[in-house]
Amino acid sequence: MNGETRLLAPLVPSRGYFPDFLTPAEGLLGMGEALAAVRETPAERLHAELGRLALAEGRPLPGWIRALADGETRSLGRLAGILQSYHDAAVAPYWHRVRSRIEADRAARGRALLDGGTDRLLASLPPMMRWRPPVLEADYPVDRDLHLGGRGLLLLPSYFCRRTPVTFHNPDLTPVLVYPVEHPVPRLTPPVPADRSLGRLVGQTRSAILHGIGVGCTTSELARRVDVSPASASQHATVLRDAGLLSTLRQGNAVLHTLTPLGAALLRGGAQSDGPSGR
């Protein structure tokens, strides 16, 4: 993976501008579709965005990226291969963990939307974003405005986005706001070994809790659904979370529990798929 990281570093710097074409809308459909879209990037767009990158960095780009800016098809294919290799090494092995946090965030936003419409949804976003109708303010590395002009705004929770949200540099592209998901606070005590956690799962109450979570619920709601006390529901949820079967996201004074992909697979009675089709 070190080779891929070294090659990609000039193209995706740790801060500042990076080319919009590297995050195509087709990425919502999967890695294969995203790479296909990258390969089909028009030459004029490559030239414009990579030229802007060179100016932002204030130094010449590596030769293969300059060739990419000149529209060399072979370099575009090479880039897609590098991105695939990096994904296989750095992302795919941890995809179940990434997906569980994303699903937990989506459940929280969906719940806010159902409870209070768009206003509640926008007000529920992480604290680096503030809904002050009709403006959504966000902490951002640079001072800029994004005017929707009647277009919708696509909100994308991201496991890898940290501290501040990001959007496309080109205002003519579909308005997108990528924001950080909440990450669990590091544990102060050693985690329960997986074999012990799974052994503790045997029992009707925890099975009922897994079934009762549905598309997401709070601890008090879970207690009512399973007919146990809130303290008991919280204790059982902790065991299930330690075993990797559910994810917990704090929302104000409450917490929202959602199934992880592993928990959902367990309920379905099938094996979890981490292969290309499963991803």
Secondary structure as a PSIPRED ss2 file (coil, helix, strand):
# PSIPRED VFORMAT (PSIPRED V4.0)

   1 M C   1.000  0.000  0.000
   2 N H   0.000  1.000  0.000
   3 G H   0.000  1.000  0.000
   4 E H   0.000  1.000  0.000
   5 T H   0.000  1.000  0.000
   6 R H   0.000  1.000  0.000
   7 L H   0.000  1.000  0.000
   8 L H   0.000  1.000  0.000
   9 A C   1.000  0.000  0.000
  10 P C   1.000  0.000  0.000
  11 L C   1.000  0.000  0.000
  12 V C   1.000  0.000  0.000
  13 P C   1.000  0.000  0.000
  14 S C   1.000  0.000  0.000
  15 R C   1.000  0.000  0.000
  16 G C   1.000  0.000  0.000
  17 Y C   1.000  0.000  0.000
  18 F C   1.000  0.000  0.000
  19 P C   1.000  0.000  0.000
  20 D H   0.000  1.000  0.000
  21 F H   0.000  1.000  0.000
  22 L H   0.000  1.000  0.000
  23 T C   1.000  0.000  0.000
  24 P C   1.000  0.000  0.000
  25 A H   0.000  1.000  0.000
  26 E H   0.000  1.000  0.000
  27 G H   0.000  1.000  0.000
  28 L H   0.000  1.000  0.000
  29 L H   0.000  1.000  0.000
  30 G C   1.000  0.000  0.000
  31 M H   0.000  1.000  0.000
  32 G H   0.000  1.000  0.000
  33 E H   0.000  1.000  0.000
  34 A H   0.000  1.000  0.000
  35 L H   0.000  1.000  0.000
  36 A H   0.000  1.000  0.000
  37 A H   0.000  1.000  0.000
  38 V H   0.000  1.000  0.000
  39 R H   0.000  1.000  0.000
  40 E C   1.000  0.000  0.000
  41 T C   1.000  0.000  0.000
  42 P C   1.000  0.000  0.000
  43 A H   0.000  1.000  0.000
  44 E H   0.000  1.000  0.000
  45 R H   0.000  1.000  0.000
  46 L H   0.000  1.000  0.000
  47 H H   0.000  1.000  0.000
  48 A H   0.000  1.000  0.000
  49 E H   0.000  1.000  0.000
  50 L H   0.000  1.000  0.000
  51 G H   0.000  1.000  0.000
  52 R H   0.000  1.000  0.000
  53 L H   0.000  1.000  0.000
  54 A H   0.000  1.000  0.000
  55 L H   0.000  1.000  0.000
  56 A H   0.000  1.000  0.000
  57 E H   0.000  1.000  0.000
  58 G C   1.000  0.000  0.000
  59 R C   1.000  0.000  0.000
  60 P C   1.000  0.000  0.000
  61 L C   1.000  0.000  0.000
  62 P C   1.000  0.000  0.000
  63 G H   0.000  1.000  0.000
  64 W H   0.000  1.000  0.000
  65 I H   0.000  1.000  0.000
  66 R H   0.000  1.000  0.000
  67 A H   0.000  1.000  0.000
  68 L H   0.000  1.000  0.000
  69 A H   0.000  1.000  0.000
  70 D C   1.000  0.000  0.000
  71 G C   1.000  0.000  0.000
  72 E C   1.000  0.000  0.000
  73 T H   0.000  1.000  0.000
  74 R H   0.000  1.000  0.000
  75 S H   0.000  1.000  0.000
  76 L H   0.000  1.000  0.000
  77 G H   0.000  1.000  0.000
  78 R H   0.000  1.000  0.000
  79 L H   0.000  1.000  0.000
  80 A H   0.000  1.000  0.000
  81 G H   0.000  1.000  0.000
  82 I H   0.000  1.000  0.000
  83 L H   0.000  1.000  0.000
  84 Q H   0.000  1.000  0.000
  85 S H   0.000  1.000  0.000
  86 Y H   0.000  1.000  0.000
  87 H H   0.000  1.000  0.000
  88 D H   0.000  1.000  0.000
  89 A H   0.000  1.000  0.000
  90 A H   0.000  1.000  0.000
  91 V H   0.000  1.000  0.000
  92 A H   0.000  1.000  0.000
  93 P H   0.000  1.000  0.000
  94 Y H   0.000  1.000  0.000
  95 W H   0.000  1.000  0.000
  96 H H   0.000  1.000  0.000
  97 R H   0.000  1.000  0.000
  98 V H   0.000  1.000  0.000
  99 R H   0.000  1.000  0.000
 100 S H   0.000  1.000  0.000
 101 R H   0.000  1.000  0.000
 102 I H   0.000  1.000  0.000
 103 E H   0.000  1.000  0.000
 104 A H   0.000  1.000  0.000
 105 D H   0.000  1.000  0.000
 106 R H   0.000  1.000  0.000
 107 A H   0.000  1.000  0.000
 108 A H   0.000  1.000  0.000
 109 R H   0.000  1.000  0.000
 110 G H   0.000  1.000  0.000
 111 R H   0.000  1.000  0.000
 112 A H   0.000  1.000  0.000
 113 L H   0.000  1.000  0.000
 114 L H   0.000  1.000  0.000
 115 D H   0.000  1.000  0.000
 116 G H   0.000  1.000  0.000
 117 G H   0.000  1.000  0.000
 118 T H   0.000  1.000  0.000
 119 D H   0.000  1.000  0.000
 120 R H   0.000  1.000  0.000
 121 L H   0.000  1.000  0.000
 122 L H   0.000  1.000  0.000
 123 A H   0.000  1.000  0.000
 124 S C   1.000  0.000  0.000
 125 L C   1.000  0.000  0.000
 126 P C   1.000  0.000  0.000
 127 P C   1.000  0.000  0.000
 128 M C   1.000  0.000  0.000
 129 M E   0.000  0.000  1.000
 130 R E   0.000  0.000  1.000
 131 W E   0.000  0.000  1.000
 132 R E   0.000  0.000  1.000
 133 P C   1.000  0.000  0.000
 134 P C   1.000  0.000  0.000
 135 V E   0.000  0.000  1.000
 136 L E   0.000  0.000  1.000
 137 E E   0.000  0.000  1.000
 138 A E   0.000  0.000  1.000
 139 D C   1.000  0.000  0.000
 140 Y C   1.000  0.000  0.000
 141 P C   1.000  0.000  0.000
 142 V C   1.000  0.000  0.000
 143 D C   1.000  0.000  0.000
 144 R C   1.000  0.000  0.000
 145 D C   1.000  0.000  0.000
 146 L C   1.000  0.000  0.000
 147 H C   1.000  0.000  0.000
 148 L C   1.000  0.000  0.000
 149 G C   1.000  0.000  0.000
 150 G C   1.000  0.000  0.000
 151 R C   1.000  0.000  0.000
 152 G C   1.000  0.000  0.000
 153 L C   1.000  0.000  0.000
 154 L E   0.000  0.000  1.000
 155 L E   0.000  0.000  1.000
 156 L E   0.000  0.000  1.000
 157 P E   0.000  0.000  1.000
 158 S E   0.000  0.000  1.000
 159 Y C   1.000  0.000  0.000
 160 F C   1.000  0.000  0.000
 161 C C   1.000  0.000  0.000
 162 R C   1.000  0.000  0.000
 163 R C   1.000  0.000  0.000
 164 T C   1.000  0.000  0.000
 165 P C   1.000  0.000  0.000
 166 V E   0.000  0.000  1.000
 167 T C   1.000  0.000  0.000
 168 F C   1.000  0.000  0.000
 169 H C   1.000  0.000  0.000
 170 N C   1.000  0.000  0.000
 171 P C   1.000  0.000  0.000
 172 D C   1.000  0.000  0.000
 173 L C   1.000  0.000  0.000
 174 T C   1.000  0.000  0.000
 175 P C   1.000  0.000  0.000
 176 V E   0.000  0.000  1.000
 177 L E   0.000  0.000  1.000
 178 V E   0.000  0.000  1.000
 179 Y E   0.000  0.000  1.000
 180 P E   0.000  0.000  1.000
 181 V C   1.000  0.000  0.000
 182 E C   1.000  0.000  0.000
 183 H C   1.000  0.000  0.000
 184 P C   1.000  0.000  0.000
 185 V C   1.000  0.000  0.000
 186 P C   1.000  0.000  0.000
 187 R C   1.000  0.000  0.000
 188 L C   1.000  0.000  0.000
 189 T C   1.000  0.000  0.000
 190 P C   1.000  0.000  0.000
 191 P C   1.000  0.000  0.000
 192 V C   1.000  0.000  0.000
 193 P C   1.000  0.000  0.000
 194 A H   0.000  1.000  0.000
 195 D H   0.000  1.000  0.000
 196 R H   0.000  1.000  0.000
 197 S H   0.000  1.000  0.000
 198 L H   0.000  1.000  0.000
 199 G H   0.000  1.000  0.000
 200 R C   1.000  0.000  0.000
 201 L C   1.000  0.000  0.000
 202 V C   1.000  0.000  0.000
 203 G C   1.000  0.000  0.000
 204 Q H   0.000  1.000  0.000
 205 T H   0.000  1.000  0.000
 206 R H   0.000  1.000  0.000
 207 S H   0.000  1.000  0.000
 208 A H   0.000  1.000  0.000
 209 I H   0.000  1.000  0.000
 210 L H   0.000  1.000  0.000
 211 H H   0.000  1.000  0.000
 212 G H   0.000  1.000  0.000
 213 I H   0.000  1.000  0.000
 214 G C   1.000  0.000  0.000
 215 V C   1.000  0.000  0.000
 216 G C   1.000  0.000  0.000
 217 C E   0.000  0.000  1.000
 218 T E   0.000  0.000  1.000
 219 T H   0.000  1.000  0.000
 220 S H   0.000  1.000  0.000
 221 E H   0.000  1.000  0.000
 222 L H   0.000  1.000  0.000
 223 A H   0.000  1.000  0.000
 224 R H   0.000  1.000  0.000
 225 R H   0.000  1.000  0.000
 226 V H   0.000  1.000  0.000
 227 D C   1.000  0.000  0.000
 228 V C   1.000  0.000  0.000
 229 S C   1.000  0.000  0.000
 230 P H   0.000  1.000  0.000
 231 A H   0.000  1.000  0.000
 232 S H   0.000  1.000  0.000
 233 A H   0.000  1.000  0.000
 234 S H   0.000  1.000  0.000
 235 Q H   0.000  1.000  0.000
 236 H H   0.000  1.000  0.000
 237 A H   0.000  1.000  0.000
 238 T H   0.000  1.000  0.000
 239 V H   0.000  1.000  0.000
 240 L H   0.000  1.000  0.000
 241 R H   0.000  1.000  0.000
 242 D H   0.000  1.000  0.000
 243 A C   1.000  0.000  0.000
 244 G C   1.000  0.000  0.000
 245 L C   1.000  0.000  0.000
 246 L E   0.000  0.000  1.000
 247 S E   0.000  0.000  1.000
 248 T E   0.000  0.000  1.000
 249 L E   0.000  0.000  1.000
 250 R E   0.000  0.000  1.000
 251 Q E   0.000  0.000  1.000
 252 G C   1.000  0.000  0.000
 253 N C   1.000  0.000  0.000
 254 A E   0.000  0.000  1.000
 255 V E   0.000  0.000  1.000
 256 L E   0.000  0.000  1.000
 257 H E   0.000  0.000  1.000
 258 T E   0.000  0.000  1.000
 259 L E   0.000  0.000  1.000
 260 T C   1.000  0.000  0.000
 261 P H   0.000  1.000  0.000
 262 L H   0.000  1.000  0.000
 263 G H   0.000  1.000  0.000
 264 A H   0.000  1.000  0.000
 265 A H   0.000  1.000  0.000
 266 L H   0.000  1.000  0.000
 267 L H   0.000  1.000  0.000
 268 R H   0.000  1.000  0.000
 269 G C   1.000  0.000  0.000
 270 G C   1.000  0.000  0.000
 271 A C   1.000  0.000  0.000
 272 Q C   1.000  0.000  0.000
 273 S C   1.000  0.000  0.000
 274 D C   1.000  0.000  0.000
 275 G C   1.000  0.000  0.000
 276 P C   1.000  0.000  0.000
 277 S C   1.000  0.000  0.000
 278 G C   1.000  0.000  0.000
 279 R C   1.000  0.000  0.000
